[in-house]
Amino acid sequence: EDKDDDASNTSIRLDKSECLCKDDKILAAASLLEGIDPKFFRPIHRYILHEASLFHRLIENSSSVIEPADNDDDDESPENEGQWIKQGTHQRGHLNFAIYYKMDHARSQLTCRIETPIPSSLLVPLLSVLNESELYSKWIPEWKVPKLQVVKSEKLRQSGRCSQIIHVVTVVPWPLAKRELFLKAVACDDIHSKGERRSDEGTCKGNDSRDVHRGKNRILIRIQSLDVRDND
């Protein structure tokens, strides 16, 4: 009977983690999979654990930031390789947003990170706008001189409330030809109700680098080109 109960509990946790993933609650879904024998995993559960590990690394690494140097060449020094560098903080209206970047010269890869607080009343409208990727070409800023414009944005697959794969075509300044990108966007809803256990308290318990984020409600969105391997 105990074995039947264990099997039933495992099945319930697997199904619930899949439901959470469909709602983009990646970290909460991954915490439900802790302690379950991987032999019971379906492809969706391996996807959850993979994406959760990327988001956890992003959260860990985001606490270590290099302030911008007066000389831009100092930011590009070998000592700063692979570390987040703060490009600056900008204000639009009543809201501030900060931009960070890091370089991986070995792979000629630039990674950017943008952080901004938003009022809770704007969360659903913002996610709705991001989710309507077919309309990106209608509202993303464009320039006539030099020519820079998104001329096509097509959603190829939707895998969650906001997680999707997008085909984007951009016109860039002469003499360069049009640029085509296939982008993978993965959203992570890490907003919790009062009294709910934070996903950080699963595999992340005891990790000091994440303590600075405790108590924060956040939406994380990771966007990468499909020709770039997953990394944080």
N, C-alpha and C positions, 0 to 999 in steps of 0.2 A: 504493500500500500504506500509506503514511503517513497518507493521508486516511482509509482504512478503520480504521486503528489509533486515530486521533483520534476518529472517530465512535463506535467501540466503547468507548473510554475515557469519552467523554461520556455515553454511554448507561448505563454501569456507575455512574458518579457520580450521575446523575439517579435511577436506581433505588435506590441505596444511601441517598441523602438522603431519599427517600420512606419507606424502611424505618425510618430513624432518627427521622423525624417521628412515625411510628406509635408509637414508644417514647418520645415526648415529648422527644427529644434535639434540640431546636430549634436551638440554637447550633451543635452539631456538624453538623447537616444543612445549615445555611446556609453553613458554611465549605467544604463540598464543592461548593457551587454557584458559588464564586468563580471568575471567569475564563471561565465558560461563557456563550456567546451566548444572551441572553434569548429568541431565537426558538425555542430548543429547550425552553423551559419549558412545563410543564403548569400548570393552576391550582394544584395542590398546591405547586409550587415557588415560585410567587408568594406563596402563603400563608406558606410557611416564611420567606422573606426579609422579609415584612412583620412577622411575629411576632418574628423575631430582632432586627429593628431596634428594636422596642418594648422588648424585654428588654435590649438593649445600652444604650439610653437610660436605662432604669431603673437599671442598674448604674452608669452614669456619674454620674447625678444623685444617687444614694444616698450618694456620698462627701461631698456638701456638705449639712451639717445645721446648722440654727440651734438653739441650746440654748433651752429654755423661759425666758421672761422672768418676773420676779416679778409683773408686771402683764400679765394676759391680753390687754389691749388692745394692748400692744406687739407681741405675736405677730401680731395682725391688721393691723398697719400696712402701708401700700402698699409700703414697701421690701421686705417679706417675701412679696409676691405671687408665687405659683408656686414658692416654695422650701419644702423639707422643714423642718418644725419638730418638734423632739423633744417629744412629750407627756410621756414619762417612761419609766422602767425599772421593771419589776415582777418580783417573784420568787414562784414557785410551787414549793415543794419545793426541789430542788437546781438548778432551771433558771431562768434569767432570760429575759425577753423584753422587747423595746423596741418602743414604739409611736410612729410618726411620722405627721404629716398635713401637707397643703398645700391652700391654697384658690385657686380660680380664680373670682374674683368676677364676671368678665365672663360666665361661663357658669353661675354659681351651682353650681359643682361642687366637692365635697370628695373628696380622695383620701387614703386611709389606707395605711400600710405597717406590717407587723408582722415583726420579725426575732427568731428564737430558735434557739439551738443545740439539737440533739437527738442522743441516743446513736444510733449506727449500728444497734443492735439494734431501735430503735423506728421506723426509717424505713419499712419495709414495712407494719407494722401501721397507722402513721399514714396513709400513702397509701391503704391499703385502706379506712379509715374515711372519708376525704375522697371517695373514689371512689363510695361507696355513698350517693349523694345522695338516693335515695328514703327513706333512714332518718334524714335530718336532723331531721325533726319529732319523732323518738323521743328524741333525746339533746341537742339544742341547748337550753340553759337557757331556762326560761320563768318568767314572773312573774304572779301572780294580781292583785296590786295594786301599781302600775297594770297592767292587762292587757297582756301582751306575749308573744306565742307564735307560733312557726312551726306552722301547721296543715296545710300541704301542701308537699311537695317532690317534684317529678317530673322525672326525667331525660328530656329530649326528644331528645338526640343525644349519642352518644359518638364522639369523633374521635381519641382517643389513649388511652393507659393511664389518664390522669386528666383529660384535656381533654374538656370536655362543655358542653352548654347545658342549663340547669336552669330550671324554672318553680317559683317559691317564692311562697306566700301567707302573709302574716303578719297576725295580729290585733294592733292597736295601741290605745292608750288612747282612750276616748271623749273628744271627739265625732268622732274621725277614723274613717273606714271602713277596711275591710280593705285592705291594700296588696298588690299583685301585682307581682312582679319577674321578668323574664326575664334570667337571668345567664349570661354567657359566662365559663367558667373555662378558662384555658390554662396547662398545666403545662410547665415547662422543667427537664429533668433535666440538670444540669451537674456530675454526679459522674463522675470519671475514674479509670481504672485507673492504677497506677503506670507511669510512662513514656509514658503516652498524651498526645498534644498537646492542650493546653487549647484550647477553642473561642475563648477570648479572643485567641489568638495568630494568628487569621485576620485579619479586617478590623480587629481592634482593636489590632494590633501597633503599638507606638510611642505609644499613647495613655496618657499618664501617669495619667489619672483612673481607669484600670482596674487599674493596677499594685497598688493596695492590696488587690485581691481575688485576686491570684495565689496559687496554692497552696490556695485554699479549695474544698472540695467543697460544693455547695449545690443545693437544690431551690427553684426559683422558681415561684410560682403567682400568676398575674394574674387577678383577678376583676373584671368590670365589668358594669354594666347595659347591655343591648343598645340602650337609647335614648340612650346616651352614646357619642360618637365616640372612636375609639382615640386614646390619648395615653399619655405616660409618667407 
